[in-house]
Amino acid sequence: MIANRFAAFTAAGFAAILGSASALAATQVVTSLKPVELLVEAVATDDVEVTTLVRPGDSPHNYSMKPSQRRALENADAIFWVGPELETFLTRLLSGNEFRDRTYSLMHGENVPDTDADEEHHGHDGHGHDHGDGEDPHIWLDPALALEMAKDIHKVLSQQEGADLDALDANLERFERNLSAAENDITTRLKPVADIDLFTYHNAFSRFIEHYGLKLEGILTLNPELSPGARHIAEVQQKLRNANQPCLLTEPQFNRQWWRSITEGLDIIFSTWDPLATDIEPDRDGYITFQQGLADAILRCLPEHAQ
């Protein structure tokens, strides 16, 4: 009996050691935003553990990190963010010596490793490709740019110690295939919205709208951190009066009462969309679900679908 107990204890001890070793071997990834997390989940293997900094319901424009999130950065093998144009709270920290070599800007391709095949295909000079044009940092909303972001994430994960290259390749191929199918479906679904004049709270939706050929007629505020001036408000109100079936796409991260006061007395349909994918499950299909949810929000601009 003593021998049996010893054998059981030894087996349990080995299991604990192996479990600890497995936990230590997992690739630790930190993402700045939920949408970036969705792209990591789309291509990552099961041994990648992801921590996301900006909490659900918060804005990346003025976020304050917790001490536990700083520790996650310290333990990270790779840190993915859009770039200094968006997550301003991270700019000073991630540009420092402690994190610079593990940080990857998906808007600019900074520190994203290149391969010979990539350089031949894209004509790189070794600095990575530039996803953005300096105007709108919400690049993940455009599925074509999101695919480029996923490819950059794939490159980084492929260079981590012990990476399963075959599984990473298969995940990226699956994501690209499913994303293409989703784009075709969304394009068809959004055809009835082509003539509706869309308005947004701030300049965050233009990449999705432009990708699908829709009409963005006005933006309530150019900077969500500042209240717009009276002249800009008057201009937007005039556009709303003259618009064809105006629909204002609002966001859950910002004060609802503010834009309701601006639009009081105007015949407008409201629909809420969430650029930060707050309620989307962070799994392998999360980004596809996110894109379909954005299409659903625009379809609620149709009078027959309005809430």
KAFEN-V632931 format. One record per backbone hydrogen bond with DSSP energy under -1.0 kcal/mol. CO is the residue of the C=O (numbers start at 0). NH is the residue of the N-H. E is the energy in kcal/mol with one decimal. If there is no record, write none. Layout:
co = {CO/CO}
nh = {NH/NH}
e = {E/E}
This chain:
co = {0/1/2/3/4/5/6/7/8/9/10/11/12/13/14/15/16/17/18/19/20/26/27/27/28/29/30/31/32/33/34/35/36/37/39/44/46/48/50/54/65/66/67/68/69/70/77/78/79/80/81/82/82/85/86/89/90/92/95/98/99/101/103/104/106/106/108/109/114/115/116/117/118/136/137/138/141/142/143/144/145/146/147/148/149/150/151/152/153/155/156/159/162/163/164/165/166/167/168/169/170/171/172/173/174/175/176/177/178/179/180/181/182/183/184/185/187/189/190/192/196/197/197/198/199/200/201/204/205/206/207/208/209/214/217/222/228/229/230/231/232/233/234/235/236/237/243/245/246/247/248/249/250/255/256/257/258/262/265/268/270/273/276/280/282/284/285/286/287/288/289/290/291/292/293/294/295/297/298/301/301}
nh = {4/5/6/7/8/9/10/11/12/13/14/15/16/17/18/19/20/21/22/23/24/48/76/77/50/79/52/53/36/37/38/39/40/41/43/47/26/28/30/57/69/70/71/72/73/74/29/103/31/105/106/85/86/87/89/93/94/95/99/101/102/78/80/108/130/131/111/104/118/119/120/121/122/138/140/141/145/146/147/148/149/150/151/152/153/154/155/156/157/158/159/162/164/167/168/169/170/171/172/173/174/175/176/177/178/179/180/181/182/183/184/185/186/187/188/189/190/192/193/195/246/216/217/248/219/220/203/208/209/210/211/213/212/197/199/225/232/233/234/235/236/237/238/239/240/241/196/268/198/270/200/272/253/259/260/261/262/265/267/247/249/276/279/282/285/288/289/290/291/292/293/294/295/296/297/298/299/300/301/304/305}
e = {-2.8/-2.6/-2.7/-2.7/-2.7/-3.0/-2.6/-2.5/-2.5/-2.7/-2.3/-2.3/-2.4/-3.0/-2.6/-2.5/-2.7/-2.5/-2.2/-2.4/-1.9/-2.9/-3.1/-1.5/-2.4/-2.7/-2.2/-2.3/-2.0/-2.3/-1.4/-2.1/-2.9/-1.4/-2.6/-1.7/-1.4/-3.1/-2.9/-2.1/-1.5/-1.9/-1.6/-1.8/-1.8/-1.7/-2.3/-2.9/-1.8/-2.9/-2.0/-1.9/-1.5/-1.9/-2.0/-3.0/-1.3/-1.1/-2.0/-1.7/-1.1/-2.9/-2.1/-1.6/-2.6/-1.3/-1.8/-1.0/-2.3/-2.2/-2.1/-3.1/-2.0/-2.2/-1.4/-1.4/-2.5/-1.9/-1.3/-2.2/-2.5/-2.1/-2.0/-2.4/-2.4/-1.9/-2.0/-2.7/-2.0/-1.0/-1.4/-1.8/-1.1/-2.3/-2.6/-2.3/-2.4/-2.3/-2.4/-2.3/-2.5/-2.6/-2.1/-2.7/-2.7/-2.0/-1.8/-2.2/-2.6/-2.0/-2.0/-2.9/-2.6/-1.6/-2.3/-2.3/-1.0/-1.8/-1.5/-1.7/-2.0/-2.9/-1.0/-3.4/-2.7/-2.3/-2.5/-2.3/-2.9/-1.9/-1.6/-2.6/-1.3/-2.3/-1.9/-1.8/-2.2/-2.3/-2.1/-2.3/-2.6/-2.0/-2.0/-2.5/-2.0/-1.7/-2.3/-2.1/-2.7/-2.2/-1.4/-2.7/-1.3/-1.6/-1.9/-1.1/-1.7/-2.1/-1.3/-2.6/-2.4/-1.6/-1.5/-2.1/-1.8/-2.2/-2.4/-2.4/-2.2/-2.1/-1.9/-1.9/-2.1/-1.9/-1.7/-2.3/-1.3/-2.0/-1.6/-1.9/-1.1}
